[in-house]
Amino acid sequence: MGVSEALLFELGALLVMLALLGALPVGSHCHRSRFICWRG
């Protein structure tokens, strides 16, 4: 897998996680990489 393909895969996974977090009633959640956190 090329670098661009890996980047697209990561961006797609991040968008999916954002969509799931937006749909789930969570108080706070941090990405597994620990550099992206949400507060709802």
Secondary structure, DSSP 4 states (H G I P E B T S, - for coil): --HHHHHHHHHHHHHHHHHHHHHS--SEEE-TTSS-EEE-
